[in-house]
Amino acid sequence: MKRRITFFNKTTISGLVLGAILFCSQPTLAQAKQTARFEVEQKGSDTEYIVISLKEAGLLLIRDNEKYNEGKRIWELIRLDTTLQEVWREQLETESRVRLVGYEYRDNLSYILFRLGEHEASELVLYTIQILSKEIKQYSIKQEVSFRITHFNPLMQSITLGGYVRNEPAILIYDLNSEKRNWYRASSFQTPNFLTCG
């Protein structure tokens, strides 16, 4: 004796198809709504802004103005709050031959790292910008070796720079209070016994 089991009859299938057609033809209501907008007029030759997230404090926009004041290069800084309203606008004066290496944000401080010149052994210049008071501090980090930076992280009162010295991994820790640096090279790293392969 054969049993015939049907899960859907023709009426049920027709209802499902009709429901799907009606559902798909409705306008989509889950589109994002633009709550705010910030615009700056730019010429075709102007450099683009670099956007630094300040997390819950908003955004910091930075760009090279390609202008100079008494031999110093002028960078424009604009701080926006979370509603994209301008909080303040400042200028940062740097040496003329700098290039931006990295930037980070932590604990109401924005860290902007530049290198003087093109060579990897050139001096590093760090600017910290207190985003509430607009206070800017400058630190010079001298180097004796060619250090190619790949990572940049601020800590409580110091910064760590990761990268390579002569194709070997290295870490530079720079203390902002004492303005001293410590180098750690891969050859001096100790590997715990439980991580070694046997």
mmCIF file of the C-alpha atoms, coordinates in Angstrom:
data_MODEL
# 
_entry.id   MODEL 
# 
loop_
_atom_site.group_PDB 
_atom_site.id 
_atom_site.type_symbol 
_atom_site.label_atom_id 
_atom_site.label_alt_id 
_atom_site.label_comp_id 
_atom_site.label_asym_id 
_atom_site.label_entity_id 
_atom_site.label_seq_id 
_atom_site.pdbx_PDB_ins_code 
_atom_site.Cartn_x 
_atom_site.Cartn_y 
_atom_site.Cartn_z 
_atom_site.occupancy 
_atom_site.B_iso_or_equiv 
_atom_site.pdbx_formal_charge 
_atom_site.auth_seq_id 
_atom_site.auth_comp_id 
_atom_site.auth_asym_id 
_atom_site.auth_atom_id 
_atom_site.pdbx_PDB_model_num 
ATOM 1   C CA . MET A 1 1   ? 0.000  0.000  0.000  1.00 0.00 ? 1   MET A CA 1 
ATOM 2   C CA . LYS A 1 2   ? 1.506  3.270  -1.121 1.00 0.00 ? 2   LYS A CA 1 
ATOM 3   C CA . ARG A 1 3   ? 1.030  6.431  0.856  1.00 0.00 ? 3   ARG A CA 1 
ATOM 4   C CA . ARG A 1 4   ? 1.062  9.783  -0.741 1.00 0.00 ? 4   ARG A CA 1 
ATOM 5   C CA . ILE A 1 5   ? 2.318  12.644 1.404  1.00 0.00 ? 5   ILE A CA 1 
ATOM 6   C CA . THR A 1 6   ? 1.991  16.209 0.151  1.00 0.00 ? 6   THR A CA 1 
ATOM 7   C CA . PHE A 1 7   ? 3.430  19.100 2.021  1.00 0.00 ? 7   PHE A CA 1 
ATOM 8   C CA . PHE A 1 8   ? 1.856  21.863 -0.019 1.00 0.00 ? 8   PHE A CA 1 
ATOM 9   C CA . ASN A 1 9   ? -1.160 21.907 -2.188 1.00 0.00 ? 9   ASN A CA 1 
ATOM 10  C CA . LYS A 1 10  ? -1.589 24.176 -5.192 1.00 0.00 ? 10  LYS A CA 1 
ATOM 11  C CA . THR A 1 11  ? -3.458 26.837 -3.241 1.00 0.00 ? 11  THR A CA 1 
ATOM 12  C CA . THR A 1 12  ? -0.674 27.115 -0.628 1.00 0.00 ? 12  THR A CA 1 
ATOM 13  C CA . ILE A 1 13  ? 2.057  27.411 -3.280 1.00 0.00 ? 13  ILE A CA 1 
ATOM 14  C CA . SER A 1 14  ? 0.083  30.086 -5.166 1.00 0.00 ? 14  SER A CA 1 
ATOM 15  C CA . GLY A 1 15  ? -0.354 32.049 -1.927 1.00 0.00 ? 15  GLY A CA 1 
ATOM 16  C CA . LEU A 1 16  ? 3.380  31.885 -1.159 1.00 0.00 ? 16  LEU A CA 1 
ATOM 17  C CA . VAL A 1 17  ? 4.323  33.082 -4.654 1.00 0.00 ? 17  VAL A CA 1 
ATOM 18  C CA . LEU A 1 18  ? 1.803  35.924 -4.532 1.00 0.00 ? 18  LEU A CA 1 
ATOM 19  C CA . GLY A 1 19  ? 3.056  36.952 -1.033 1.00 0.00 ? 19  GLY A CA 1 
ATOM 20  C CA . ALA A 1 20  ? 6.659  36.977 -2.211 1.00 0.00 ? 20  ALA A CA 1 
ATOM 21  C CA . ILE A 1 21  ? 5.795  39.164 -5.211 1.00 0.00 ? 21  ILE A CA 1 
ATOM 22  C CA . LEU A 1 22  ? 3.871  41.659 -3.068 1.00 0.00 ? 22  LEU A CA 1 
ATOM 23  C CA . PHE A 1 23  ? 6.609  41.749 -0.410 1.00 0.00 ? 23  PHE A CA 1 
ATOM 24  C CA . CYS A 1 24  ? 9.366  42.393 -2.954 1.00 0.00 ? 24  CYS A CA 1 
ATOM 25  C CA . SER A 1 25  ? 7.438  45.145 -4.707 1.00 0.00 ? 25  SER A CA 1 
ATOM 26  C CA . GLN A 1 26  ? 7.147  47.314 -1.540 1.00 0.00 ? 26  GLN A CA 1 
ATOM 27  C CA . PRO A 1 27  ? 9.675  50.147 -1.175 1.00 0.00 ? 27  PRO A CA 1 
ATOM 28  C CA . THR A 1 28  ? 12.566 49.376 1.123  1.00 0.00 ? 28  THR A CA 1 
ATOM 29  C CA . LEU A 1 29  ? 12.255 51.155 4.457  1.00 0.00 ? 29  LEU A CA 1 
ATOM 30  C CA . ALA A 1 30  ? 15.608 50.111 5.955  1.00 0.00 ? 30  ALA A CA 1 
ATOM 31  C CA . GLN A 1 31  ? 17.723 52.748 4.256  1.00 0.00 ? 31  GLN A CA 1 
ATOM 32  C CA . ALA A 1 32  ? 20.236 54.748 6.296  1.00 0.00 ? 32  ALA A CA 1 
ATOM 33  C CA . LYS A 1 33  ? 19.278 58.321 7.032  1.00 0.00 ? 33  LYS A CA 1 
ATOM 34  C CA . GLN A 1 34  ? 21.972 60.957 6.806  1.00 0.00 ? 34  GLN A CA 1 
ATOM 35  C CA . THR A 1 35  ? 21.798 62.815 10.120 1.00 0.00 ? 35  THR A CA 1 
ATOM 36  C CA . ALA A 1 36  ? 24.537 65.396 9.558  1.00 0.00 ? 36  ALA A CA 1 
ATOM 37  C CA . ARG A 1 37  ? 26.968 66.604 6.963  1.00 0.00 ? 37  ARG A CA 1 
ATOM 38  C CA . PHE A 1 38  ? 30.246 68.534 7.025  1.00 0.00 ? 38  PHE A CA 1 
ATOM 39  C CA . GLU A 1 39  ? 31.555 70.132 3.861  1.00 0.00 ? 39  GLU A CA 1 
ATOM 40  C CA . VAL A 1 40  ? 34.772 71.964 3.061  1.00 0.00 ? 40  VAL A CA 1 
ATOM 41  C CA . GLU A 1 41  ? 35.313 73.557 -0.308 1.00 0.00 ? 41  GLU A CA 1 
ATOM 42  C CA . GLN A 1 42  ? 38.404 72.139 -2.007 1.00 0.00 ? 42  GLN A CA 1 
ATOM 43  C CA . LYS A 1 43  ? 40.182 73.100 -5.187 1.00 0.00 ? 43  LYS A CA 1 
ATOM 44  C CA . GLY A 1 44  ? 41.402 70.427 -7.547 1.00 0.00 ? 44  GLY A CA 1 
ATOM 45  C CA . SER A 1 45  ? 44.998 70.946 -6.454 1.00 0.00 ? 45  SER A CA 1 
ATOM 46  C CA . ASP A 1 46  ? 44.283 70.779 -2.674 1.00 0.00 ? 46  ASP A CA 1 
ATOM 47  C CA . THR A 1 47  ? 45.505 67.747 -0.770 1.00 0.00 ? 47  THR A CA 1 
ATOM 48  C CA . GLU A 1 48  ? 42.915 65.434 0.709  1.00 0.00 ? 48  GLU A CA 1 
ATOM 49  C CA . TYR A 1 49  ? 42.059 65.391 4.391  1.00 0.00 ? 49  TYR A CA 1 
ATOM 50  C CA . ILE A 1 50  ? 43.194 62.514 6.568  1.00 0.00 ? 50  ILE A CA 1 
ATOM 51  C CA . VAL A 1 51  ? 40.391 61.513 8.940  1.00 0.00 ? 51  VAL A CA 1 
ATOM 52  C CA . ILE A 1 52  ? 41.388 60.423 12.445 1.00 0.00 ? 52  ILE A CA 1 
ATOM 53  C CA . SER A 1 53  ? 38.663 58.824 14.537 1.00 0.00 ? 53  SER A CA 1 
ATOM 54  C CA . LEU A 1 54  ? 38.416 60.303 18.028 1.00 0.00 ? 54  LEU A CA 1 
ATOM 55  C CA . LYS A 1 55  ? 35.959 57.560 18.965 1.00 0.00 ? 55  LYS A CA 1 
ATOM 56  C CA . GLU A 1 56  ? 33.198 59.075 21.176 1.00 0.00 ? 56  GLU A CA 1 
ATOM 57  C CA . ALA A 1 57  ? 34.725 62.560 20.812 1.00 0.00 ? 57  ALA A CA 1 
ATOM 58  C CA . GLY A 1 58  ? 34.194 62.866 17.029 1.00 0.00 ? 58  GLY A CA 1 
ATOM 59  C CA . LEU A 1 59  ? 36.766 63.267 14.256 1.00 0.00 ? 59  LEU A CA 1 
ATOM 60  C CA . LEU A 1 60  ? 40.015 65.117 13.618 1.00 0.00 ? 60  LEU A CA 1 
ATOM 61  C CA . LEU A 1 61  ? 40.724 66.154 10.026 1.00 0.00 ? 61  LEU A CA 1 
ATOM 62  C CA . ILE A 1 62  ? 44.314 66.929 9.038  1.00 0.00 ? 62  ILE A CA 1 
ATOM 63  C CA . ARG A 1 63  ? 45.829 68.012 5.751  1.00 0.00 ? 63  ARG A CA 1 
ATOM 64  C CA . ASP A 1 64  ? 48.901 69.657 4.340  1.00 0.00 ? 64  ASP A CA 1 
ATOM 65  C CA . ASN A 1 65  ? 47.888 73.165 3.261  1.00 0.00 ? 65  ASN A CA 1 
ATOM 66  C CA . GLU A 1 66  ? 50.901 73.274 0.959  1.00 0.00 ? 66  GLU A CA 1 
ATOM 67  C CA . LYS A 1 67  ? 51.590 76.722 2.413  1.00 0.00 ? 67  LYS A CA 1 
ATOM 68  C CA . TYR A 1 68  ? 54.619 77.965 4.337  1.00 0.00 ? 68  TYR A CA 1 
ATOM 69  C CA . ASN A 1 69  ? 55.208 80.510 7.077  1.00 0.00 ? 69  ASN A CA 1 
ATOM 70  C CA . GLU A 1 70  ? 58.836 81.579 7.605  1.00 0.00 ? 70  GLU A CA 1 
ATOM 71  C CA . GLY A 1 71  ? 60.090 78.264 6.215  1.00 0.00 ? 71  GLY A CA 1 
ATOM 72  C CA . LYS A 1 72  ? 57.642 76.140 8.235  1.00 0.00 ? 72  LYS A CA 1 
ATOM 73  C CA . ARG A 1 73  ? 55.056 73.932 6.543  1.00 0.00 ? 73  ARG A CA 1 
ATOM 74  C CA . ILE A 1 74  ? 51.449 74.641 7.578  1.00 0.00 ? 74  ILE A CA 1 
ATOM 75  C CA . TRP A 1 75  ? 49.067 71.759 8.316  1.00 0.00 ? 75  TRP A CA 1 
ATOM 76  C CA . GLU A 1 76  ? 45.363 72.387 8.886  1.00 0.00 ? 76  GLU A CA 1 
ATOM 77  C CA . LEU A 1 77  ? 43.615 70.665 11.817 1.00 0.00 ? 77  LEU A CA 1 
ATOM 78  C CA . ILE A 1 78  ? 39.823 70.603 12.162 1.00 0.00 ? 78  ILE A CA 1 
ATOM 79  C CA . ARG A 1 79  ? 38.061 68.925 15.074 1.00 0.00 ? 79  ARG A CA 1 
ATOM 80  C CA . LEU A 1 80  ? 34.449 67.820 14.583 1.00 0.00 ? 80  LEU A CA 1 
ATOM 81  C CA . ASP A 1 81  ? 32.121 66.509 17.260 1.00 0.00 ? 81  ASP A CA 1 
ATOM 82  C CA . THR A 1 82  ? 29.909 63.438 16.801 1.00 0.00 ? 82  THR A CA 1 
ATOM 83  C CA . THR A 1 83  ? 27.217 65.543 15.102 1.00 0.00 ? 83  THR A CA 1 
ATOM 84  C CA . LEU A 1 84  ? 29.821 66.731 12.549 1.00 0.00 ? 84  LEU A CA 1 
ATOM 85  C CA . GLN A 1 85  ? 29.789 70.277 13.919 1.00 0.00 ? 85  GLN A CA 1 
ATOM 86  C CA . GLU A 1 86  ? 33.118 72.084 13.864 1.00 0.00 ? 86  GLU A CA 1 
ATOM 87  C CA . VAL A 1 87  ? 34.528 72.426 17.404 1.00 0.00 ? 87  VAL A CA 1 
ATOM 88  C CA . TRP A 1 88  ? 37.797 74.136 16.529 1.00 0.00 ? 88  TRP A CA 1 
ATOM 89  C CA . ARG A 1 89  ? 40.235 74.804 13.701 1.00 0.00 ? 89  ARG A CA 1 
ATOM 90  C CA . GLU A 1 90  ? 43.992 75.145 14.243 1.00 0.00 ? 90  GLU A CA 1 
ATOM 91  C CA . GLN A 1 91  ? 47.231 75.251 12.303 1.00 0.00 ? 91  GLN A CA 1 
ATOM 92  C CA . LEU A 1 92  ? 50.211 73.022 12.985 1.00 0.00 ? 92  LEU A CA 1 
ATOM 93  C CA . GLU A 1 93  ? 53.628 74.294 11.868 1.00 0.00 ? 93  GLU A CA 1 
ATOM 94  C CA . THR A 1 94  ? 56.235 71.646 11.042 1.00 0.00 ? 94  THR A CA 1 
ATOM 95  C CA . GLU A 1 95  ? 59.628 71.589 9.390  1.00 0.00 ? 95  GLU A CA 1 
ATOM 96  C CA . SER A 1 96  ? 59.369 72.019 5.628  1.00 0.00 ? 96  SER A CA 1 
ATOM 97  C CA . ARG A 1 97  ? 60.635 68.542 4.637  1.00 0.00 ? 97  ARG A CA 1 
ATOM 98  C CA . VAL A 1 98  ? 58.432 66.246 6.721  1.00 0.00 ? 98  VAL A CA 1 
ATOM 99  C CA . ARG A 1 99  ? 56.299 63.323 5.698  1.00 0.00 ? 99  ARG A CA 1 
ATOM 100 C CA . LEU A 1 100 ? 53.444 61.874 7.684  1.00 0.00 ? 100 LEU A CA 1 
ATOM 101 C CA . VAL A 1 101 ? 54.288 58.428 9.074  1.00 0.00 ? 101 VAL A CA 1 
ATOM 102 C CA . GLY A 1 102 ? 51.312 57.654 11.284 1.00 0.00 ? 102 GLY A CA 1 
ATOM 103 C CA . TYR A 1 103 ? 48.566 58.872 13.562 1.00 0.00 ? 103 TYR A CA 1 
ATOM 104 C CA . GLU A 1 104 ? 46.594 57.482 16.492 1.00 0.00 ? 104 GLU A CA 1 
ATOM 105 C CA . TYR A 1 105 ? 44.182 58.581 19.198 1.00 0.00 ? 105 TYR A CA 1 
ATOM 106 C CA . ARG A 1 106 ? 43.972 57.640 22.869 1.00 0.00 ? 106 ARG A CA 1 
ATOM 107 C CA . ASP A 1 107 ? 42.629 59.282 26.045 1.00 0.00 ? 107 ASP A CA 1 
ATOM 108 C CA . ASN A 1 108 ? 41.813 62.710 24.537 1.00 0.00 ? 108 ASN A CA 1 
ATOM 109 C CA . LEU A 1 109 ? 45.240 62.900 22.862 1.00 0.00 ? 109 LEU A CA 1 
ATOM 110 C CA . SER A 1 110 ? 45.764 62.722 19.133 1.00 0.00 ? 110 SER A CA 1 
ATOM 111 C CA . TYR A 1 111 ? 49.257 61.525 18.177 1.00 0.00 ? 111 TYR A CA 1 
ATOM 112 C CA . ILE A 1 112 ? 50.663 62.604 14.811 1.00 0.00 ? 112 ILE A CA 1 
ATOM 113 C CA . LEU A 1 113 ? 54.054 61.192 13.787 1.00 0.00 ? 113 LEU A CA 1 
ATOM 114 C CA . PHE A 1 114 ? 56.246 62.748 11.084 1.00 0.00 ? 114 PHE A CA 1 
ATOM 115 C CA . ARG A 1 115 ? 59.677 61.873 9.714  1.00 0.00 ? 115 ARG A CA 1 
ATOM 116 C CA . LEU A 1 116 ? 62.125 64.618 8.738  1.00 0.00 ? 116 LEU A CA 1 
ATOM 117 C CA . GLY A 1 117 ? 63.260 63.886 5.194  1.00 0.00 ? 117 GLY A CA 1 
ATOM 118 C CA . GLU A 1 118 ? 62.900 60.731 3.128  1.00 0.00 ? 118 GLU A CA 1 
ATOM 119 C CA . HIS A 1 119 ? 65.570 58.491 4.678  1.00 0.00 ? 119 HIS A CA 1 
ATOM 120 C CA . GLU A 1 120 ? 64.451 55.817 7.177  1.00 0.00 ? 120 GLU A CA 1 
ATOM 121 C CA . ALA A 1 121 ? 67.218 56.898 9.590  1.00 0.00 ? 121 ALA A CA 1 
ATOM 122 C CA . SER A 1 122 ? 65.950 60.472 9.694  1.00 0.00 ? 122 SER A CA 1 
ATOM 123 C CA . GLU A 1 123 ? 64.700 61.999 12.917 1.00 0.00 ? 123 GLU A CA 1 
ATOM 124 C CA . LEU A 1 124 ? 61.078 61.407 13.920 1.00 0.00 ? 124 LEU A CA 1 
ATOM 125 C CA . VAL A 1 125 ? 58.890 64.236 15.199 1.00 0.00 ? 125 VAL A CA 1 
ATOM 126 C CA . LEU A 1 126 ? 55.820 63.435 17.290 1.00 0.00 ? 126 LEU A CA 1 
ATOM 127 C CA . TYR A 1 127 ? 53.061 65.943 17.961 1.00 0.00 ? 127 TYR A CA 1 
ATOM 128 C CA . THR A 1 128 ? 50.471 65.329 20.660 1.00 0.00 ? 128 THR A CA 1 
ATOM 129 C CA . ILE A 1 129 ? 47.290 67.361 20.449 1.00 0.00 ? 129 ILE A CA 1 
ATOM 130 C CA . GLN A 1 130 ? 45.012 67.553 23.475 1.00 0.00 ? 130 GLN A CA 1 
ATOM 131 C CA . ILE A 1 131 ? 41.636 67.596 21.727 1.00 0.00 ? 131 ILE A CA 1 
ATOM 132 C CA . LEU A 1 132 ? 39.788 69.432 24.515 1.00 0.00 ? 132 LEU A CA 1 
ATOM 133 C CA . SER A 1 133 ? 42.274 72.248 25.226 1.00 0.00 ? 133 SER A CA 1 
ATOM 134 C CA . LYS A 1 134 ? 43.989 72.283 21.774 1.00 0.00 ? 134 LYS A CA 1 
ATOM 135 C CA . GLU A 1 135 ? 47.380 72.141 23.518 1.00 0.00 ? 135 GLU A CA 1 
ATOM 136 C CA . ILE A 1 136 ? 50.084 70.932 21.114 1.00 0.00 ? 136 ILE A CA 1 
ATOM 137 C CA . LYS A 1 137 ? 53.371 69.399 22.280 1.00 0.00 ? 137 LYS A CA 1 
ATOM 138 C CA . GLN A 1 138 ? 56.306 68.397 20.102 1.00 0.00 ? 138 GLN A CA 1 
ATOM 139 C CA . TYR A 1 139 ? 58.811 65.582 20.735 1.00 0.00 ? 139 TYR A CA 1 
ATOM 140 C CA . SER A 1 140 ? 61.963 64.856 18.712 1.00 0.00 ? 140 SER A CA 1 
ATOM 141 C CA . ILE A 1 141 ? 62.978 61.203 18.467 1.00 0.00 ? 141 ILE A CA 1 
ATOM 142 C CA . LYS A 1 142 ? 66.535 60.886 17.213 1.00 0.00 ? 142 LYS A CA 1 
ATOM 143 C CA . GLN A 1 143 ? 67.698 57.654 15.575 1.00 0.00 ? 143 GLN A CA 1 
ATOM 144 C CA . GLU A 1 144 ? 71.107 56.166 14.928 1.00 0.00 ? 144 GLU A CA 1 
ATOM 145 C CA . VAL A 1 145 ? 69.890 53.384 12.649 1.00 0.00 ? 145 VAL A CA 1 
ATOM 146 C CA . SER A 1 146 ? 67.610 53.036 9.670  1.00 0.00 ? 146 SER A CA 1 
ATOM 147 C CA . PHE A 1 147 ? 64.218 52.063 11.131 1.00 0.00 ? 147 PHE A CA 1 
ATOM 148 C CA . ARG A 1 148 ? 61.327 51.228 8.784  1.00 0.00 ? 148 ARG A CA 1 
ATOM 149 C CA . ILE A 1 149 ? 58.152 51.794 10.814 1.00 0.00 ? 149 ILE A CA 1 
ATOM 150 C CA . THR A 1 150 ? 55.181 49.493 10.236 1.00 0.00 ? 150 THR A CA 1 
ATOM 151 C CA . HIS A 1 151 ? 53.242 49.909 13.520 1.00 0.00 ? 151 HIS A CA 1 
ATOM 152 C CA . PHE A 1 152 ? 52.531 52.875 15.782 1.00 0.00 ? 152 PHE A CA 1 
ATOM 153 C CA . ASN A 1 153 ? 50.663 52.620 19.108 1.00 0.00 ? 153 ASN A CA 1 
ATOM 154 C CA . PRO A 1 154 ? 50.298 55.105 21.950 1.00 0.00 ? 154 PRO A CA 1 
ATOM 155 C CA . LEU A 1 155 ? 50.361 53.783 25.524 1.00 0.00 ? 155 LEU A CA 1 
ATOM 156 C CA . MET A 1 156 ? 49.745 55.643 28.805 1.00 0.00 ? 156 MET A CA 1 
ATOM 157 C CA . GLN A 1 157 ? 52.846 57.893 28.867 1.00 0.00 ? 157 GLN A CA 1 
ATOM 158 C CA . SER A 1 158 ? 54.788 56.446 25.954 1.00 0.00 ? 158 SER A CA 1 
ATOM 159 C CA . ILE A 1 159 ? 54.507 55.329 22.349 1.00 0.00 ? 159 ILE A CA 1 
ATOM 160 C CA . THR A 1 160 ? 55.624 52.086 20.753 1.00 0.00 ? 160 THR A CA 1 
ATOM 161 C CA . LEU A 1 161 ? 56.898 51.909 17.212 1.00 0.00 ? 161 LEU A CA 1 
ATOM 162 C CA . GLY A 1 162 ? 57.225 48.547 15.538 1.00 0.00 ? 162 GLY A CA 1 
ATOM 163 C CA . GLY A 1 163 ? 59.135 47.903 12.363 1.00 0.00 ? 163 GLY A CA 1 
ATOM 164 C CA . TYR A 1 164 ? 62.390 46.655 10.907 1.00 0.00 ? 164 TYR A CA 1 
ATOM 165 C CA . VAL A 1 165 ? 66.076 47.424 11.377 1.00 0.00 ? 165 VAL A CA 1 
ATOM 166 C CA . ARG A 1 166 ? 68.125 45.729 8.653  1.00 0.00 ? 166 ARG A CA 1 
ATOM 167 C CA . ASN A 1 167 ? 65.215 43.350 7.892  1.00 0.00 ? 167 ASN A CA 1 
ATOM 168 C CA . GLU A 1 168 ? 64.999 42.242 11.544 1.00 0.00 ? 168 GLU A CA 1 
ATOM 169 C CA . PRO A 1 169 ? 61.897 43.021 13.613 1.00 0.00 ? 169 PRO A CA 1 
ATOM 170 C CA . ALA A 1 170 ? 62.454 45.761 16.170 1.00 0.00 ? 170 ALA A CA 1 
ATOM 171 C CA . ILE A 1 171 ? 60.453 47.791 18.660 1.00 0.00 ? 171 ILE A CA 1 
ATOM 172 C CA . LEU A 1 172 ? 61.191 51.321 19.801 1.00 0.00 ? 172 LEU A CA 1 
ATOM 173 C CA . ILE A 1 173 ? 59.520 52.513 23.017 1.00 0.00 ? 173 ILE A CA 1 
ATOM 174 C CA . TYR A 1 174 ? 59.638 56.260 23.563 1.00 0.00 ? 174 TYR A CA 1 
ATOM 175 C CA . ASP A 1 175 ? 58.764 57.638 27.011 1.00 0.00 ? 175 ASP A CA 1 
ATOM 176 C CA . LEU A 1 176 ? 56.982 60.986 26.664 1.00 0.00 ? 176 LEU A CA 1 
ATOM 177 C CA . ASN A 1 177 ? 57.823 62.135 30.205 1.00 0.00 ? 177 ASN A CA 1 
ATOM 178 C CA . SER A 1 178 ? 61.571 61.466 30.200 1.00 0.00 ? 178 SER A CA 1 
ATOM 179 C CA . GLU A 1 179 ? 61.895 61.784 26.394 1.00 0.00 ? 179 GLU A CA 1 
ATOM 180 C CA . LYS A 1 180 ? 64.086 58.677 26.343 1.00 0.00 ? 180 LYS A CA 1 
ATOM 181 C CA . ARG A 1 181 ? 63.897 55.764 23.959 1.00 0.00 ? 181 ARG A CA 1 
ATOM 182 C CA . ASN A 1 182 ? 64.564 52.048 24.333 1.00 0.00 ? 182 ASN A CA 1 
ATOM 183 C CA . TRP A 1 183 ? 65.271 49.676 21.446 1.00 0.00 ? 183 TRP A CA 1 
ATOM 184 C CA . TYR A 1 184 ? 64.344 46.006 21.415 1.00 0.00 ? 184 TYR A CA 1 
ATOM 185 C CA . ARG A 1 185 ? 65.641 43.877 18.541 1.00 0.00 ? 185 ARG A CA 1 
ATOM 186 C CA . ALA A 1 186 ? 64.375 40.450 17.508 1.00 0.00 ? 186 ALA A CA 1 
ATOM 187 C CA . SER A 1 187 ? 67.715 38.866 18.385 1.00 0.00 ? 187 SER A CA 1 
ATOM 188 C CA . SER A 1 188 ? 67.218 39.925 22.020 1.00 0.00 ? 188 SER A CA 1 
ATOM 189 C CA . PHE A 1 189 ? 63.654 38.592 22.317 1.00 0.00 ? 189 PHE A CA 1 
ATOM 190 C CA . GLN A 1 190 ? 63.380 35.493 24.496 1.00 0.00 ? 190 GLN A CA 1 
ATOM 191 C CA . THR A 1 191 ? 60.935 32.826 23.358 1.00 0.00 ? 191 THR A CA 1 
ATOM 192 C CA . PRO A 1 192 ? 59.235 30.976 26.236 1.00 0.00 ? 192 PRO A CA 1 
ATOM 193 C CA . ASN A 1 193 ? 59.906 27.211 26.251 1.00 0.00 ? 193 ASN A CA 1 
ATOM 194 C CA . PHE A 1 194 ? 56.264 26.328 25.726 1.00 0.00 ? 194 PHE A CA 1 
ATOM 195 C CA . LEU A 1 195 ? 56.272 28.206 22.389 1.00 0.00 ? 195 LEU A CA 1 
ATOM 196 C CA . THR A 1 196 ? 59.326 26.541 20.867 1.00 0.00 ? 196 THR A CA 1 
ATOM 197 C CA . CYS A 1 197 ? 58.780 23.885 18.269 1.00 0.00 ? 197 CYS A CA 1 
ATOM 198 C CA . GLY A 1 198 ? 60.441 20.542 18.905 1.00 0.00 ? 198 GLY A CA 1 
# 
